[in-house]
Amino acid sequence: MKKLSWTNSSIWDRIFVVCNTIFLVAFVVITVYPVLNTVALSFNDGIDAVRGGIHLIPRIFTLQNYRTVFNQKNIITGAYITVARTVIGTILALVTNSLLAYVVSRKRFLFRSQLSLFWVVTMYVNGGMIPTLILYKSLHLTNSFWVYVIPGMIGAFNMLVMRTYMEGLPDGLEESAQIDGAGDFTIFARIISPLCKPVYATVALFVAVGQWNSWFDAMLYNRMSSEYTTLQYELMKLLSSVMQTGGSANPGGTSAATAVTPVTVRAAATVATMLPIICLYPFLQRYFVTGMTIGSVKE
Amino acid sequence: MKARRITWKEIKRQKFLMLCTLCFVIYGILFYYVPLGGWIMAFQNYKPKDGLIGSQFVGLEKFKFLFSDATFLRVIRNTLAMGVLNLVCTFVMAIVFAILLNEVRSNLGKKAVQTISYLPHFLSWIIVTGILQDALSSTGIVNELLVNWGLVKGPISFFSIPKLFWPIVAFANVWKETGWNAIVYLAAITSIDPSLYEAATIDGAGRWAKIKNVTIPGIKPTIMILLIMNIGNVLNAGFEVQYLLGNGLVKPVADTIDIYTLTWGISQNDYSLGTAAGIFKSVVAIILIVAANQFAKKTGEQRLF
């Protein structure tokens, strides 16, 4: 079968296939190599790594870099806070966005279009960094954990993805439940929500990744409270301190860290931070593909 | 459709929906609309101890200062230049990638490449810029290859050359988002009617002709919608990468409006000036999106509103 198509195809077609394959292989290599290189560096001896030339396999294997990383109190605190904000933030976002999406997707609802517009506007207009900061300060959200999960809880984009999905469900479901005497909350919780599991998973994934990866809120609002630091913010401080001191930094602060240079320590911290996401995302593909498609292709 | 009469019975029946709406509106006003009221600060000499009510009004003084400040003008240029460069590069790459991936016959290969292509999207900018700094360092892979192939004599110090900063930022964006952005185009390509390809094959069209005459026209509406959506975000794309990759040597080309806001508003505590810079950004974003939408309307393409 394959042979047949090869002999039948024109010479240009063959050239195209070859070029296309080269392009895609190059694409994959450029995407994957830097990540694998970071993993290799994270397992390599620090002083040895300065010589360069480490590619995919560590030259002198060690676990010292990871020991240094996990011996830092701030990183452990950051890990706890990051897990907490990811879990709590995702749950809160799911509950509120789905309820809002339910309300604006009810065709019979009197203020449906007004409420929808009210939220769509927030996608394009916002107060900006400074007024937002002052607001959070006056609400006592700064220097607290809640600044991570309360302000960004409802997002118009996530709401729209859910709304589009709910609008695609047949109207008859709701009507027959109403005839049976079900109220709106029952319809939402018992009938609509179970059918919306795929889109809930999509939004949960978007929110969780955003929570896991955000660092700017920790820097802007909780700079003074190290008990609310996050993993990404600690990683950022680690990376920038390395840059400023030009490789002579001793971020571990322990005597054992003399054998560890920052390049390998930052590689270890990077790997520790990205590992959970890298392990999970391949299994969640169909959810984010659905979400991106619903969210972007307006019909 | 005939307008329904609003009856008490109907309102009572919708009391749960009304209650939810009330909560969502209060939340929305508090977190999204109240900060807009903070725009008043841009017309004041805001002092935290005097508050919004007590601070002295200075009219357009802060804006006059902004537009006479050479740094701010340079910052506008940087934001626009990097925003447009990033938009063009990520857009073109995503479309090219989607079309080329679609031409792959093997389903397994397609799936594998696509899975790998999403990976960078899930990494934070901290990690992406960290990885990029490693790759471009003096002992990194890029310099190693350049030296080994004899293209340069000694390692290049990439992050200290102002000319290279914009391309590096564009590359970082392409690296991170190409696979992710391609999702939508791949979905659009699958929804093209297969009979169009069959007809083209019968007419003797080769691969190129099919891409040019079937695939690209098929995804054109998607391209237009995404373009309009993203044009409004051109100025928003100018913070994290520049903040994380910037350094003293490239500051004149690296600083963006958001970094300017951060420096003046947070570090120098001039809240009014920071707010004014933020307002300028918002207004330009709205003008851009409305203009793009009008343009799409004129040319008869799909549009947002």
Interface residues (C-beta under 8 A of the other chain):
Chain A: S10 W12 D13 F16 V17 N20 F23 L24 F27 V28 I30 T31 V32 Y33 P34 V35 N37 T38 L41 V50 R51 G52 G53 H55 T96 L99 L100 V103 R106 R108 F109 L110 F111 L115 F118 W119 T122 Y124 V125 N126 G127 G128 M129 I130 P131 T132 L133 I134 L135 P151 M153 I154 G183 D184 F185 V209 W212 N213 S214 W215 F216 L220 Q232 L235 M236 L239 M243 V263 R266 A267 T270 T273 M274 I277 I278 Y281 P282 Q285 F288 V289 M292 T293 S296 V297 K298
Chain B: I6 E10 I11 Q14 F16 L17 M18 C20 T21 F24 V25 Y27 G28 F31 Y32 Y33 V34 P35 L36 G37 G38 W39 M41 P48 F97 L100 L101 E103 V104 G109 V113 T115 I116 S117 Y118 L119 P120 F122 L123 S124 W125 I126 I127 T129 G130 I131 L132 Q133 D134 A135 S138 T139 G140 I141 E144 W175 T178 G179 W180 I183 V184 A187 A188 G206 R207 W208 T222 I225 L226 M229 G232 E240 L244 N247 D258 T261 L262 G265 I266 Y271 G274 T275 G278 I279 K281 S282 A285 I286 I289 Q302 L304
